[in-house]
Amino acid sequence: MIPTICPYLLPLIVDDLNKKLPDTKIYFLELKTADLIERLQKGDIDVGIVAYFPNLFDDSVRYKKLYDEEFLLALPKDSKLTAKNIDKIIAEKQLMLLEEGNCMSNNVRDICSNYARESFNDFYATNIETVKSMVRIGNGAALLPKLSCRNEKNLKLLPLKPTEYREVGLISRNSFNNDILIELLAQLTANV
């Protein structure tokens, strides 16, 4: 799974996955999208869960949509700003991104496509938890996937209008024929 999904989705599904497939040995890896796809195509791994982008992979892999995940605007808990202030937040270079090569940064840039690359905060983090920590202490704002905010009580979390989503799906090699595992993962993630 990619790092912006794994620590938030895995705890929700791992127990059920182990109960339903007790005789299957499952290893979970956290890999950036490009590494995940490369290892999948090499045959090092069988299945991956990624954020979908057009032209992300070729015909050597199958893709199955799992769910749409909403993005929320994360602000310091005591902030007076609202989601309507997104233009101001970006204009003041308060919106933080994850480091280059992280697909969530691409999602955020797509959402904020009217703004130049220089419009974002100069701080880049390697993971969502670091971004959340920086927002908590008042060093900016962020657009975060809803699942990563599931038990977050120390941030002001606001939906965007219009609502913005990323599509999350499962990829597997065409030669991987464990449809039971693929369908089980689809079932377990259907209500996240």
C-alpha positions in Angstrom: 0.0 0.0 0.0 1.1 3.5 -0.5 2.2 5.5 2.6 -0.8 7.9 2.5 -3.2 4.9 2.7 -1.4 2.0 4.6 -1.2 3.3 8.2 -4.9 4.4 8.0 -6.5 1.5 6.1 -4.5 -1.5 7.3 -5.7 -1.3 10.9 -9.3 -1.3 9.7 -9.0 -4.4 7.6 -6.1 -6.6 8.9 -8.0 -8.5 11.5 -10.9 -9.4 9.2 -8.4 -10.3 6.4 -6.6 -12.7 8.7 -9.8 -14.2 10.0 -11.2 -14.8 6.5 -7.9 -16.1 5.1 -6.3 -17.9 8.0 -4.1 -20.2 5.8 -2.8 -17.4 3.6 0.5 -15.7 4.5 0.2 -12.0 3.8 3.1 -9.5 4.0 2.3 -5.8 4.0 4.7 -3.3 2.5 4.5 0.5 2.4 5.8 1.7 -0.9 5.5 4.9 -3.0 3.4 4.4 -6.1 6.3 4.2 -8.6 8.1 1.6 -6.4 4.9 -0.4 -5.9 4.1 -0.6 -9.6 7.7 -1.5 -10.5 7.8 -4.3 -7.9 4.4 -5.5 -9.0 5.5 -5.7 -12.6 8.7 -7.5 -11.7 6.6 -10.1 -9.7 8.0 -9.2 -6.3 4.5 -8.4 -5.0 1.1 -9.6 -6.1 -1.3 -6.8 -5.2 -1.2 -3.1 -4.4 -3.5 -0.4 -3.1 -2.9 3.0 -4.7 -4.4 6.3 -5.5 -5.5 6.2 -9.1 -4.2 8.5 -11.8 -4.9 8.1 -15.5 -1.9 6.5 -17.4 -0.5 5.3 -14.0 0.2 1.8 -15.3 0.2 -0.3 -18.4 -1.6 -3.4 -19.6 0.6 -5.7 -17.5 -1.6 -4.9 -14.4 -5.3 -5.0 -13.6 -7.1 -2.3 -11.7 -10.2 -2.4 -9.6 -11.6 0.7 -8.0 -12.2 0.3 -4.2 -13.5 3.6 -3.0 -13.4 7.4 -3.3 -11.7 9.2 -0.5 -12.7 12.8 0.4 -10.0 15.5 1.0 -10.5 17.7 4.1 -8.9 21.1 4.7 -6.8 20.8 7.9 -6.2 23.9 10.0 -5.0 24.6 13.5 -7.7 23.8 16.0 -8.3 27.5 16.9 -8.1 28.9 13.4 -10.8 31.4 12.4 -10.4 30.4 8.7 -12.9 28.3 6.9 -12.9 26.2 3.7 -14.1 29.3 1.9 -10.7 30.8 2.7 -8.8 28.3 0.6 -7.8 31.0 -1.9 -6.4 33.1 0.9 -4.6 30.1 2.4 -2.9 29.3 -0.9 -2.1 33.0 -1.7 -0.3 33.3 1.6 1.7 30.1 0.9 0.2 28.3 3.9 -0.8 25.1 2.1 1.8 22.3 2.7 2.5 19.4 0.4 4.2 16.0 0.8 7.6 15.6 -0.8 8.0 15.3 -4.5 7.3 11.8 -5.7 4.4 11.4 -3.4 1.2 10.9 -5.3 -0.9 12.8 -2.7 1.0 16.0 -3.6 -0.2 15.4 -7.2 -3.8 15.1 -5.9 -3.5 18.4 -4.1 -1.9 20.1 -7.0 -4.8 18.9 -9.2 -7.3 20.3 -6.7 -5.4 23.6 -6.6 -4.6 23.6 -10.4 -5.4 27.3 -10.7 -2.3 28.1 -8.6 1.4 28.1 -9.6 3.8 25.7 -8.0 5.3 28.6 -6.1 2.0 29.1 -4.3 2.5 26.3 -1.8 4.4 26.4 1.5 8.1 25.9 1.2 7.9 23.1 3.8 7.6 19.6 2.4 7.1 16.6 4.6 7.8 12.9 4.0 4.5 11.8 5.6 1.0 12.8 6.6 1.7 12.7 10.3 4.5 15.3 10.0 2.2 17.5 8.0 -0.5 17.2 10.7 2.0 18.0 13.4 3.1 21.2 11.6 -0.6 22.2 11.1 -1.3 21.6 14.8 1.4 24.1 15.8 0.2 26.7 13.4 2.8 26.3 10.7 0.4 26.1 7.8 -2.7 24.2 6.4 -3.1 21.0 4.4 -5.5 19.1 2.3 -5.6 15.6 3.8 -7.4 12.3 2.9 -10.3 11.8 5.2 -9.1 8.4 6.4 -5.9 9.9 7.8 -8.1 12.2 9.9 -10.3 9.5 11.3 -9.5 9.9 15.0 -7.9 13.4 14.8 -9.2 15.7 17.5 -6.4 18.3 17.5 -7.1 19.9 14.1 -9.9 21.8 12.6 -11.1 19.6 9.7 -13.4 21.1 7.1 -14.9 19.6 3.9 -14.2 21.5 0.7 -17.0 22.9 -1.5 -17.2 21.4 -4.1 -16.1 18.2 -2.4 -12.8 16.9 -3.7 -11.9 13.2 -3.8 -9.1 10.8 -4.8 -9.9 7.4 -6.2 -8.3 4.5 -4.4 -8.0 1.2 -6.1 -6.4 -2.2 -6.1 -3.8 -3.2 -8.7 -2.6 -6.7 -9.5 -0.5 -8.4 -12.1 -2.5 -9.9 -14.9 -0.9 -13.3 -14.1 -2.0 -13.1 -10.4 -5.1 -15.2 -10.3 -6.2 -15.0 -6.6 -9.6 -13.4 -7.3 -10.8 -14.5 -3.8 -8.2 -12.2 -2.2 -9.0 -9.3 -4.6 -12.7 -9.6 -3.9 -12.1 -9.9 -0.1 -10.0 -6.7 -0.2 -12.8 -5.0 -2.2 -15.4 -6.1 0.4 -13.3 -5.0 3.4 -12.6 -1.6 2.0 -16.1 -0.9 0.7 -17.3 0.9 3.9 -14.1 2.8 5.0 
